[in-house]
Amino acid sequence: MDPHNLALAYSLSSVSGLRASLTILALTVAIHMHAFAVPASMAWVGSDQTLIIVAILSVADFCVDKIPGVDHVVHAVHTVLTPVAGGIAAMTADPSGGGVMTVVALLGGANALGILGLRATTRASSSAASLGALNPVLSIVEDVFAVAGLALAFVAPFVMAVVALVATIAFVLVGRRIVLSMRGSRAA
């Protein structure tokens, strides 16, 4: 897998952690527009049926994620769907369909699941602090980041890969600090 495709795979799987269905929708549209080639085994991602199904799921996900309480149910469902979407997104980035596809799929899925975990932790903290009132705002921020991330991934995958890596590290460090401060306040 060449560095460009690797950066694209990492970028797309990262965005899958924020919006799995939107990432697959963007891939499907890009394949329809012949923006890039996919391995023969992944051609179904560009099918009309996939486009219709993923468009419906994206709209439903967009709407339902704005409803406090229901958003947590959606995140639970995404615990299964997001790694699959991350794996699919990563696999479509290598047009050769080489022998590393399984490894790429597993790493892409794990990356997407990690991003989803950070997202879910942030959302749970928001729910605890605001009784869910801030969750629609967080959802809109996630939408903006996902759309910007997808655009950047397709236009400048190396830049998006760096942005995704820096954001992930920052979220982990901030999350760790929050957890440690919560433990400290419970002990006091």
Secondary structure, DSSP 8 states (H G I E B T S, - for coil): --HHHHHHHHHHHHHHHH-HHHHHHHHHHHHHTTSS---GGGGGGGSHHHHHHHHHHHHHHHHHTTSTTHHHHHHHHHHHHHHHHHHHHHHHT-TT--TTHHHHHHHHHHHHHHHHHHHHHHHHHHHHHHTTTTHHHHHHHHHHHHHHHHHHHHH-HHHHHHHHHHHHHHHHHHHHHHHHHHHHHHH-
